Amino acid sequence: MNLCHQEDIQKLTTQELFQQHNYICYLRGDGWQKEQHYVFDYPYLYLYAFHMHVIKEIEQRGYSVDPLWKDSCFRGIHRGYEISMLTYDDLDIPIHLYKEN
């Protein structure tokens, strides 16, 4: 599975939106650096920022997401928290996160 284009998030069906959420959870957690995926060429916080776009759309549709995923340090149930010295203040996160999509 691939991430959808950032500008297409609002066009996804609810099922597709939750598939994106689940895939991003996998990438943030146990899937981090396990497969060749373009998101691994970018800082982790880019993936987190993209995930926040997806979560925002999910919530705008009246659904809820486990609040743990809103914490940039949370890496899933199996990995727990990863404390990083890198914060949003350290990165200039562009509006369009990935050039590949």
N, C-alpha and C positions, 0 to 999 in steps of 0.2 A: 504494500500500500504506500502511497505517496501523500504528502500534505497537499491540500488544495491551494489554489492561488488565494492569497490573502484577501483580495477584493471580492472573491467568490464565496466567502464564508457565509454571508447572509443569504445566498441563493441555495445553499444545501438543504436537502430534506432533513427532517429531524433525525432519521436513521443515519444518514450520511454524516451529520454533525456529531452524533455520538460516536460514530466510527472514528472520526478525526480525533475526538477527545481520547478515546481508548488507545489509539495508535500513539498519540503524543505522550500519554501516561507511560506506555511501554518504552518509548524513546527516552523519556526522562528517567525511567527506573532501570529495570534489568536489561533493557536493550541498549543502554548508553554505550556507544563505541563497539558494539558487537557486530554490526553489519556495516557495509559500505553505504552510507547515506550522506547526502550533501549537507545535512544539518550539522554533522560532526566537523565540518570545515569552518564552522562559525562558533562564537562564544556560546556557552550554555544558556546565558540569559536571553539570547535571541529566541531559542526554543521556548523558554518560559514566557516571553512577551507574546509570541504567536499563540501559545496555549491560553493566555489571558484573553486574546481576541475571541477564541473559540468559546471559552467559558462565559464571556460576556454575552455572546449570542445565545448560548444555551439558557442563561438566566433571563434574557429578554423574552424568550419563548415560554417562560413560566416554569422551567425545570430547575433543579438544583444540582450542584456538584459538591462533592466532599470538600469542605473548606480547607483541608490540608493541602490540596493542589494549588491553592492561591499563595502558598508560601514558596518562595523561590528556592529554599533549601530542601524542601521535601522531595524525595526521590522515589517514593512508592513504599508500600508496606514492607517489602523485603529488604530495601536498602535504607529506609529510614531517612534521617536528615544528613545532609552534607553541608557543613559550614565552610563557606568559601570567603576568602578575603575580598573577592570581587563583588562590587555592588553596582547598582544602576549609575551611581555617581562616577564610577570608574570607566564606564562605557558610553560611547556616543551611539545609541541605538537608533538606526534609521527608521523612518516611517514604513518603508517597504523592506521587510526583513531579509527575505531570501531572493536573490536574483534568479534562481532556478525556477521559481514558481510565480 
